[in-house]
């Protein structure tokens, strides 16, 4: 999966996360989508770096989704923690 594919997957996963958890969220629509894109890049390229899969394999799609979901969850967890401490 190339860079464009990774961006598209990250954007879609970011939007899906926004629909799953609507309501009063400190992260706006575009920030959620951006974090999803960053997570897709992390998942895609870490999976390739560790040799789990190679470029243009279907597993790259799942690696991008997994990375985006993990980064979104971490961003939301740290965002909530920071707002509680402030």
FENQUI-V45685 format. One line per field, one symbol per residue. ss: DSSP state (a for helix, b for strand, c for the rest). phi: phi as a letter, one per 30 degrees, with the letter a starting at -180 (. if undefined). psi: psi as a letter, one per 20 degrees, with the letter a starting at -180 (. if undefined). A space follows every 10 residues. Layout:
BEGIN
ss = ???
phi = ???
psi = ???
END
This chain:
BEGIN
ss = ccaaaaaaaa aaaaaaaaaa ccccccccaa aaaaaaaaaa aaaaaaaaac ccccccccaa aaaaaaaaaa aaaaaaaaaa aaaaac
phi = .ddddddddd dddddddddd bdjdbddded dddddddddd dddddddddd idaceicedd dddddddddd dddddddddd dddddd
psi = pagghggggg gghgghhhhh mrbnphpagh hggghggghh gggghhhhhj jhrrqkqhhh ghgggggggg hgggghghgg ghhhh.
END
